[in-house]
């Protein structure tokens, strides 16, 4: 609910203010052709097929309420499901789609079975792994429901129950409030009041007030919060992460990026913490596996919870991303990946405990490089400037939007004023986030400060509704804690902070190394002393301090991490207040600017992604990565995976899979046109981080795949959607089904999903 820090908000990305259109037919993007040859022989005249051939996806992660404007287009493209049902988040099929708190999943059985991506299960696999039993490497299949393993106390699944517009309740009478921080606080208080009323008497619910169109609209989202989530089946790493970072964000792909969880509840079907007595959750809706094969040119759509884009950001914010934020993020990822690689080679336990972070950083690194390439080399940053100038010219002729130009000027001015301390803020946040103990100490200090207040007056993150989450997070985190790993991560964060020019260096560095130069050796020695003296490695002590410690008690503590957190808190609070003042100061100007964008687009503009339920639709089709290059076929095949297998990571598929791929049989999972089992496919859908695990549905609303990636050439589409080259990458559902049937013997899960085992 609390608006993200100014640093975090600068990561966001910008939206193309263009309405849906039908482009002239371009053979280079014909989904039914490969290098000029028909992949699918033409049949009798089919208006829907022709409409799909000519369709040029304009992009858009649309809210369910916006889908009414797309009904005609969807029918023209061949939608067999009633398109009107896509306007209702509680009806089928949207009611089967759930948020995992970072990824998306979907119910695929009446007993709470959830399909999502393998890479979305890294945390669950890591939580259940040991040096002797590495599930991250070997995978896991629960033969019975009693064998299904807890994903950990912090695991969650959220089922959306309702959404209503509360813009007037949040923004009403704000004109009289002129002080920026006071304006932010007024909005936050109203959000807290709405959430409290929503959750009152309903401990099973999680309510949030979410901003759309950068504060133009506010929605109250009500979700059922399921707390007992268990690992059912994840293939081996050589399946789920086949190709690793070499293939990441690349096409062609051959990854079996799928996993199954199950949601459990109490006997009353209400959310409950993990307990052997719990029973499977019975969802109102679940998806069925497609009965007809997917083919090039077919209509597909995805429903999910995309995390963040910044398509509505200004040219000034784009410039900051190009000149400062992205280069810094690339260096950060490279530094920590080098550290984790070294530690992993030296100690298997550290490799397991650091693998989730390693995968996340690797993914972010490739993505960031792609975004920077697109913004700079492909000229998208410059194009954003052109679009902004066009908006100014248009708005000057529109009496209702004549203030857009002044709003853009005000945003640029405020951005410059409030970003003076960006290096200090970034360094501080890096240190706190990279240290489990310092992060825990800061949480304890903040809770001690908030506890004396009435719950309604507390920082939203520390209200009573979040206490269980914070405690469970500490217990969950303990599973991946290792002193050496924490020491080395904190040392690197402090070394990076110490490398800043003196005028930008945070006070934190001198607090850790009060005398002499903060060399790597000095930082290392200071940290060794801190770890030797601290007692916060005891999770039960951390929980006790969080639940009971007062400010006076903490001030008397001699624990070095608590002392450091107390010393840092005034600076961190100052920076948080600065970020909140920026939000309050720019709210009106940003709303004026975004309202102009919407009007210029004729209303056909999607809000930036914000981890709420969205839909995107398009067609299965290949692409040409650059002018003059051959057009990729939209499907990859099992034989290609086997040919790619080398026996060495990351192309080390399990031996039974490779043998089965070469010998068969393939049964009903074989595609007649391909002549074998399809593995992955391309579509021209608009997705981003958070869409991972989203169900890909056909024209009937049946499950045909799972989204798991995008293509490198279009990484900057988070800023500006590029129809000719932006592609989403999906696991074809026939590949997981074949592996379950032919290789891993997961017949019981196939039967649960209504798929009779054939092999």
N, C-alpha and C positions, 0 to 999 in steps of 0.2 A: 504494500500500500504506500509506503514512503517512497517518494520520488527518488530515482537513482541519483548517485553523486554526479557532479558535473563531469568528472572524469569518465564515469560509466556512460553517461548520456552522449559523450562525444564519440563513442564507439558505434552509435546507431547509423543508419544508412538511408538513402533517399529514394522517393517513389516517382516513377515516370508519370507525368500528368497527361496521359494519352488515353483516349477512349477505345473500346474494342473496335476493330475494323476487320474487313476482309481484304487481304492484299491480292495484288495480281499474282497469278500462279507462277511460282519459281521452281523450275525442274530441280535445282540444286537442293531444295528442301522438300521434295516430293517423298512422303514417307513410304510409298509403295515402289520406289525405284532405287537401285543401287548402281552407281556409276553408269547411269544412262540406260540400264536394262530393267525391264519390268520384273519385280520380285513377286507380284501377285497379278496373274493374268486378268485383264479387264473382263468384266462380266456384262450383263445387261445394264442399261442405264440405271444408276442408283443416285438419286439426288442427295441423299445423306452422305454417301461416299464422296461425291463431288464437293459437297460443302466442307467435309473434313480435309480434303486435299487442298482446298483454297484457303482454309482457315489459318490466319496468322495470329498466334496467341499474343495479346497485348500485355500479358502478365496481370497479376492481381491476386492477392491473398484475401479473398472476400469473406466478410462476415455473413452468417446465415441470413440476417435481415436484408443484406444486399442482393441475395440470390434471386429475388423476385424480378430484378431487372435483367436477369440472364435466362429466363425461362424460354423465350422464343429462340435464342441462339442455341440452347441445349437441345431443344426439340429438332432444330434444323440439323444439328450434328448427330442426331440419332439416339438421344437419350430415351430409353425404354421405361425407366423408373419415372414416376411423375415428378418433374423438376420442382414443383411446389413443395414437395416434402423436404427439399434441401433448405427451406427457409425456417424449419422447425428443429432446433438443436436437440429436442427431446424425443423426436420421432425417429423411425428407422430411415436411413442407416446411421445418421449422425449420433443417435443415442447409444450406439455401440462403440463409439470412439472415445478414448480416455486419455488423460494427461498423466504422465509418470513423474512430473516434477522437473523434467528436462527433456525427455523424449516423449513420443506419442505411442500409444498402443491401441488395440481394439479387442473387444470380446469376440471370441470365435466359438464359444459353446455356451450352453445353458448353465454350466457349472463354473463360470468365472474364469475360464481359460483365456489368457491374453497373449496375442501375437505381437511381437515387436522386433527390433533389431538385435543382433548379437552384440554390437558395440554398445548398446544401451544396457546390456547385462554385465558389463565389465565390473562394475561395483559389486554386484551380487556374487559374481564368480570369485572376485578377489576376497570378499568377506568370508567365503566358505573355503578358501584355499590355504594350504600349508605347504611347506617344503616337500613333504612326503606325498601330498595329494593335490597337485596343481590343476584345479579345474579350469583355470584360465587357458592352460595349454591343452588339456585332455577333454574338456567339455563335461557334460553331466546329463544323465537321463534318469529320472525317477520312475522306477518300474511300477510303483504303487503310489497312492496319494500320501501314504505315511512316510514315503521317502522324499517327498518334496521339502526343500530346505528354505528356511527363512532368508529373505534378502537383507535382513538386518533391521534394527529398531527404527531407523530413519526412513526406510522405504515407504513410499506412498503411491496410491493410485487415486486420481480425482475424477469423479463422474459428474459432469455438469447437469445441474437440475433446473436452473432458471437463469434468466438475464433480463434486467430491466433498466431503462434509461433513468438516470438520477442526476442529469446535468443541472437542472434547476436547483435541486437540493444542495449540490456541491458548489455551484458558482453563483447562486442568487445573491444579490446585494453586495457583490465584491467591489463594485465601482467606488464605494466609499472608503475602501481600505487602500491606502497608497504606499505604506511602508512595505518594501518587498518581503522581508522575513515574516512580518505579521500576516501578510496575504497568504503566504505558504502555510503558516500555522493555522489560519482560518480554514483553508481547504482541507488540511489534514484532520482537524477536529471534526469537520462534517463527515469526512470519510469514516472516521472511527465510530461516530454515532450511528451511521448507516450499517456498518458491519456489526456493531454490538446488537442492534435491533434485529438484524437478520439471524444472528446466531443464538439469540436469547431462547433458552429452553430447548435448543437443538444442538447438543454436543457432537452429534454426528456430522454436522455441516462445517464447511469452510467457506466463508464469504469474503469477497474482495471487491473493492471499488477500483475499476481500471479505467485509465484515460485512453481515449481514441482520438485520432487526428490532433495530437499534441495539445490536449486540453480543451478542444472544442466540444467534445462529448465525453460523458462519464457513464459507465455502466456498472451496476451492482451484479456480480456474478456469484451464484450460489452453487456449491459443489459438495457432493458426498465425499468424505475423506476416508478412504479405506487404508487401514494401517497394518494389516497382516498380509504381506505379499511374499510369495514363495517361488523359488526357482523350480521349474518343472523339467525343462529340456533346453540345453544349449549345445550345439555341435562343437567339435574340437576347433581350436584356434585355426588349424589349417583349412577349415571350411569357412568359419565365420569371419576370419580376417585374411583370407587367401589373397596374396598380393601385397598385404601390408601397406607401408607408406610409399612403396614404389608405385603401386597402382592407385593409391588414394587420390580421389578427385580426378581420376583419369578414365578414359574409355579407349579400348574395350576393357570391361571388367568381368570377373568370374568369381564373385564372392557370394558365399551362402550366408549372408548377413541376416540371420533370423534367430529368434529365441522365443520360448514360451514361459510365461509366468502364470500363477493362479492367485486370485484374490480370495482371501478368507475373511469371515465375519463371525460374530457370535451366533448362537442358536436362534436369536431373534432377528437375524439378518441385518443387524446394526453393526457399524464398525467397532472393532475391538483390537487390542494389542495381541501380538502373537501368543497363541495358546493351543496346546494339543487338542482341546475340546472344540475349537472353532470348526466351522463348516464352510464349504465353498459358497461364495457370493453368487446369488442368482440374479443376473442382470435382466432388465426388461427387454433389451435388444442384443442380438449378436449377429455376426456376419456369417454368410454361407460361402463355401468355396465355389468358385466359378465352374460351371459345367461345360462351357464352350471354350475352345482355345482362343487365346489372344493373338492378334495378328497386326502387322504393320497397318497404320492408318486408323486403327480402332479408337473410339472415344474412350478416354479414361478420366477419372477425377480422383482427387486426394482430399481427405478431410484430416486435419491434424491441428497441432498447437505450435506453430512456428514461433521461435523465440524473439528475435529482434532484427529489424531492418531499419535503415535510416534514409529511406527514399524521400522523406519530407524535410530533410535537413537542408540548411542553406549552403550557398557556395562557400561562405566563410568556414563553416563546419567541415565541409569536404576538404578544404585546403589544410585545415589542421590535421585531419586524418592522414593526408598524403605527406605532409611535411614533418609531422611529429609523432602522432599516435602509432601509425602502422610501422614506421621504422623502429620505434621503441619496442613494440610488441614482437617484432621479428627477432631483435637482439635478445629480448627476455627469453623467448622460447628456445633459441639456439643455446643460450648459456645454461639453462636448466636441463635441457635434453642432454648436453654434454656431461653434466654432473650425474644425471640418472644413469646414463650409459656406463660411466666409470664405476659407480657404486654397484650396478647390477652385475657387471663382470666380476667384481670382487666378492659378492655375497649374494647367493640365491634368494635368501629371505628378503633382503633389501630390494632385489629385482621384483619380487612378487608384490611387496608393499608399495613400491613406487610405480607399478605398471599402469595403474589407472591414470595417474598424473602424466606419465610418459605418453600414453596414447592421446590424452587430451591435448597436451602441448604439441605433439606431432601433427595432429589434425589442425589445430589453430595455426601452426606455422605455415603449412601448405596453403591453407585457406587465405591467410593474410598476404602471403606472397602473390597469390592469384589476384586478390582484390587490388593490391597496389599496382600490379602489372596492368590490370584493366583500367584503373583510374589514370595512370600515367601514360603507359605505352599506347593504350588504345584510345586515349583522349577523352575518357568519360568525365573526368573532373572538369575539363574545359567545356564539354558539352553541357554539364550542369550549369556553368556560368552563362552559357548561351540561353538555356531554358529560363534561367532567372531573369535575364534581360528581356526576353520575350514576354514573360509574365508582367514585368513592370510596364512595358509598352501597352499591353492589353488592358491592364488594370487602370491605366491613366484615362482610358476611354469609357470606363464603367463607373458611373456615379456610386454604385453600392460598394465598389471595391477600390475606390480612389486612394485609400490609405495604405494599400499594399506596399508601395514604394517606400513610404516612411517607416512602415513596420520592418521591412528588410534592413533599412539603415539602422533602426534602433537595435535590431538583433545583432548586427555586425558590431555595433559599438559596445553593447553589453558583453558580447562574447570576448572582445579584447580586454575589457576591464576585469572580468571575473576569472580570466585564465592566467593571470600573472604568476600564480603559485602552482601551476600544473605539475612541474617537475618534483617539487616537494611532496605534493599530494600523491602522485604516482608512486614515488619511492616509499612513502609511509604505508600505503595500502599494500604494496608488494610485500613488505616485511611482515605485516600483520597477517596477511593471507597465507604466506608461505610457512608460517610458524604455528603449529598446532597449539603449542603451549602459550605463546604470546597472544594468539587469537582467543584462547580460552580465558586467559587472564583479563583481557580487555572486556570480554563478555561478563565476567564476574564483577569487574569494576563498574560497568554500566548498569548491571542489575542492582548493585548496592545503591547506586545513585537514584535509580528509578523506584525502588521498593517503597520508600516512604510516601510517595505520591499516590493519589487516588488512581485507580486503574485507568480511568478515562483520560487522565492527564499524562500518562506515561508515553514514552516513545512507542510507536506501534509495534516495533520488533520485540519489546519487552513487556507487552501486556500479558495478562494471565493466559489468554488464548494461545500464546506461543511458548509457555514455559515447558510443557511436555516435549515439544519439538526440540527445544534447545538442550534439554537434558538427554533426550534420545540421540541427538547429534553427537554429544560428548561420548556416549557409550559406543556408538557406531564407529566413531573416529578412532577409538582405542584399538580396534582390530587392525588398523594399518599403521599404528604408531611404532617407531623404532628410533631410539635416541640418536644413533649415528646419522640416520637419514634426516631427522629434524635438525640436528646440529649443522650438517652440511648445507641444507637448504637455507637456513637462517644466516649462515656465514656468507653464502653467495648473495643473498638479498642485501645484507649490510655492506658487503664489498662493492656491490653495484651502486648503492646509495653514497658510499664514501667517494666514489669516482666522479660524482657530480661537482661542478664548480662550487667553490666555497659559499657563494651567495645563494645557491640553490640547494645546498646540502641540508637535509633535515636535521633538526637538533638531536634526533634519535641517535645519530652516529656518535656524538660526543657523550651521550648518556651511557652508551655501551663501552666506549673507550674514552674515558674522561681525560686522560693524560697522554701526550705524545701523538704521533701520527697514526691515523686509523689504517694501518697496513693490514694485509690479510693475516699475517702472523699475530698481530695485536688483537684483531677481531677474534681469531681462533682461540687465543688464550683467554680472552674475556668470556667467550661463550662456554668454554670448558669449565670455568669457575661457576658460571650460572647454572649449567646442567648438573654440576656436582652438588650444588646447594639446594636446588629446587625440590619441592615435594609435589608439584603439580602433575608429575607423571602418574600419580595415583588418581584414576578416574573417579573413584568414590569421594576423594577429597575435593576434586573439582566440582562435583555435583553438590556436595554439602555446602561449599562456599557460595555457589550460585544460588542455592535455595535459602541460605540463612545469613551470610556475611553482611555486616554493616560497613559503612564507609570508615567509621572510626576504627573498627577492627582491622580493616585492610591497611589503613595507614600505619598501623603498628606492626604489620607483617614484615619479616625479613626475607621473604621469598623473592629472589631477584626478578622473576618474571612479573610478579604482582607489583613490585616497586617500579619496574619499567613501564608497565601498563598505566599505573597511576600518573607517572610523569608525562606520558604521551597523551593522555586523555584530553587535556586542555587544547592541545594543538589539533588533535583529530576532531574535537568538537567544533573548534573554530572553522576548520575546513568544511565540515558538514553544514554548519550554519551558512557559510559562504555559498555552497552549492544550492541550498534551499532558497536563499535570497535571490540567486540567479533565476531560479524557476519562477518565484513570485514576481520578479522584476520584468520578466520577458513573456509572461503568460498572455497578456492581451495582444502584444505584437505577433506572437507566434500563431495565435488563433486567427488574427486578421490575415496573416500570410497564407496559412493553410486553407482558410475559407476561400481565398482567391484562387488557390490551386484547384480546389474542388469545383468552383464555378467555371473556371476556364476549361476543365475536363468534362463539363456537362453533367457533373455529378458522378460520373463513372471513374471514381478514384478510390482505391482501397486504402484503408488506414495502414500505417506501419505495423508490422508484426509486433505483438506484445504478449505472447504466450496464451492467447485466447483462441477459441475454436474458429478455424478458417477453412475455406474451400478454394481449390484451384482446379481448373479443368483444361483439357487439351487433347492431344492425339499422340499415339505411339508413332514416333518418327525419328529418323537419323539426322545427321547434320554434317556439314563440312567444317572442320575446325578453322580453316582459313581459306581465303580466296584462291581458287585453283586446285585445292586439295580434294581428293576423292571423298565422296559422301559415305559416312559410316552406316552400315546396316544397323537397324535398331535392336537386334537380338544377338546375344552371344550363346555359344553352345557347349554342351558337356565335353565334346571331344577337344575343344579348344582349351578347356580347363586342364584336361589330362595332358595335352601337349605342352602346356605351360608349366606343369609340375616338374620340379628339378630334384626334389628331395631335400632341399636346403631352404631355410626361411628366407623370404616370406612365401615362397612357392612350394611349401611342403604339405601337400594334402595327405590325409590319412591313407595308408596303404589299402584298406578295404574299399575306400571311395574310388581310388584310382583304378583298382582292378575291376570294380563294378562298372565304372565309366567305360572301360575298354571291352568288357565282356557282355554287359547287359544282364538280364533283360530290362526293358524300359517301360513296358506295359502302357497304361493309359496316359502316362506322363510325356510320352513322345509326341512331338509336334509334327504333323504330317508334312507341312511345308518345309520345315527345317530338316526333317528326317532324323531328329534326335531330341533329347531333352533340352529345352531352353534354360539358360542360367540367369542372365540379367537382361533387362531391356531399357530402352530410352523412351522418354516422353518429353513434350515441350511444356511441362508444368512449372509453375512458379513456386519454389520452395526455398527454405533456408534452415539453419540450425534450429532444432526443436521439432522439425518435421520427421526426423529420424524415427523409423518404426511406424509411420503413418500408413494406414491401409490404402492401397491403390484399388479402386473399384471400377468395374466395367459399366456399360450402359444400363445394366439391370441392377446395379448396386451390389454385385457379387465381388468377392475378394479375388483379385488376379495377381497381387503382388504387394511388396512392402518397399516404401521409399527408403533409401539409405545414403544417397550421395548426390552430388551435382558434378558438372564438368568444369575442369580447371579454366578453360577459356572464358567461362561466364561467371567466375567468382564475383566479379564486381556488379553482378546483377542485383545484389543487395542494395546497391545504390541506384541502378538504372537498368530496368529489364531490357534484354536484347533478344528479340524474337528469333533472329536467324540462328543464334548459337546457344541460347540458354536451354539446357536440358537437365532433366532429373533422371537419376539412375535408380532402378528398382530391381529387387529380387523377384524373378518370375515365380509365382507360388508353386508351379509344377516342379521346380528344383528342390525346395524343402520337402515337398510331399514324396518325391522319388527317394530322397536320402532317408526319410523316415521309414519308408516302406521297404526299400531294397538294401539299405546299408546299416542303419542304426536300430532297426527293429522296434520302432515306436508305434506299433500297430494300435495299441490302446488309445493313443492320442488321435490317430487318424479316425478311428471309429467314433471317438467323442466329437470330432468335427464333421461327422457325417460322410467320411470318405472311406469306403470299404477297401481294406488292404488287398492288393492284387498280386504282389510279388512274394 
